[in-house]
Amino acid sequence: MRGMGNMQGMMKQMQKMQKQMAEAQEKLGDERLEGTAGGGMVKVIVSGDKKVVDVVVDPSVIDPEDAEMLQDLIIVATNDAMEKADELTNSTMGQFTKGLNLPGMF
């Protein structure tokens, strides 16, 4: 029954890794990443778990005659912030899948 001891060891390692992953995901939620557009005139702040936390718009870019431009700037800034959140997630959570060829995992 030597295999059972090895299996228990593997289960303990998996439980430890699950706990570490949960802690890392929780820390991601505390991170703040900023995306900008229009030379910093529009800023979008997202959390590491991809929730929009804040949107800051410089009043000088608010043109009632051109709402579409402001909308575009917000989209660009949001996408910039989300890309940064993706990069942070990949670098943080990727440590748990190194060496494992699991498609779709971080």
N, C-alpha and C positions, 0 to 999 in steps of 0.2 A: 504494500500500500504506500509505496514511496511517492507515487503521483499525487496523492491527496495533500500531502504537506506542501508540495510545489503549487498545487491549485489554490490552497489557502493563502500562500504567499502572494500569488498573482491577484487574488481577490483583495487582499489588503492594499496592494499597490494601486489597484484600480480605484478603491475607495479613497485613498489618499489623493490620487490624481483628480477625482471628481470634486473633492473638497477644494483643492487648489484652483480648479477651473471655476468653481462657483465664486470663490474669493476674487479671482481675477475679473470675472464678469461684473461683480459688484463694484470693484474699483473703476472699471470702465465707465460705469454710470456716473461716477463722481468727476470724471475728467471733463474739461470744457475745451472745445475747439472752435476757432473763429474762421469763418470764410468771409472774404471781402469781394467787392466789385466796385467799379467806378472809382478806382484809386482810393478805396477806403471810405467812400461816401455811403456805402451800404454795407452793413456788417450783420452776419447771422452767426449766432452762437448755438452750437449743438453740444449735447452731452456725448460721451463716448459710446453710449448705447443708442445713438442716433435719434434723440428727441430734441426738437427745436426748443431752446431755452429762452432766447432773446433775439429780437430784430431791432437794429439801430439804423435809422435813416437820417442822414444829414438833411435838415430842412431845405437846403439850397437845391436839392435834386427833386423836390416835390413841385411838379409843374402840372396844374390841373388840366392843361391842354395836352399833356403827353403822359398820361398814366401808364401807357404801354411800356415806355422806357423804364419807369420805376419798377414795374412788374418784372421786366427782363433782368434788371439789376438784382432784384431779390432772388430770382431763380438762379442766377449765376453765383451769387454769394452762398446760397443754400447748397448748391451742388459742390462748391469748393469746400464748405465745411463738412459735408457728408463724405467726400473723398478723403479728407483728413481723418475722419472717424473710422473709415474703412481701413486706412493704413495703420492706425493705432490698434484696431481690433486684430488685424493680421499679425502685427508684431507682438502683441500681447498674448493672443490665444494660439498663435502658430507654434509656440513652444510646446504645446501639448500634442501636436500632431506631427512634429518633426519625425521623419523617417517612416511615417505611416502614409501610404499612398491612398488617402481617402478622398475621393472626389466630393466637392461641395463643402468640405470642412475647412473653414477659415483659410 
